[in-house]
């Protein structure tokens, strides 16, 4: 999987008999996906580009994929992760805004000592906020992405400064 491809969610089940899929998207109805977009369906380290013929947002995200016209054909693809090219994301107007995925690989420094302590490795959403996984020099740890822990984010300099919680400081 190329790094410029961003995970948006997954698909584990079909909807009806005409081959429509139920997408579970991390961003829910705020998704950038629309009819005509190309997704990358990944299963078992294999990927396939598929065009979205039609997408409906409601209590479920129902998607008709081009070339898949029955439930049996769709079920052969299931389950799969949904990726899109980073180029599909709309441009951001403000210099102090960024996409969550843009932080991956950014160097992490201790706010107090200014020493490099690791790099942003991955993230997930716990329902209340985004949580970044930091691959540390000494240990790996997770921090919710809130201003209390992340006072400085400077993507131009590939630098994030974090306030380490006491529990992590004690282990260092």
C-alpha positions, 0 to 999 in steps of 0.5 A: 500500500502506497503511503499517499493512500489514506484509509477511510474505513472498511466494508464487511457486509452486503446490502440487499441482492443487487451487490450494494455494500455497507461502508463503515467510514471513520468520518461517517457522513462527513466523508469526502467520498462521492459518486464517481470517486475511485476507492482502493479495496484492500484485502489480504495485501491485495488491492483493487481500484473500484469506481463508486457508481452511487453512494447514499448517506443515512443511518448506513452508508450504502454504496453501489460499486461499478461492475458489481451487480449481485450480492455473490460478486460483492461477497467474494471481495469481502471483507476489505479496507477502503483507501483513497488517494490523498490527492482526492482530499480537498485543499485546506485554506488555512495554514493552521489546519491539516488532515489527521493523516498528514501528521503521520511520520512527524517527529515528536519532541518533549515540550519542556526539554525540546528533546526528540522522543519519537515519531507519530506512527498511527492513529485511531478514533476512540469516539471522543477524540483522535488518539495518536500512537507515538513510536518513542525512542524508549517506549511506544505510547498513545495520547489523545489529540487535544491541545493540553498534550499537543500545544505545538504542531508545525508540519512545515518543520515536521515537528510536534511538541507534546506535554508528556503525562506524568505516568509516561515521564515516570517510565522514562 
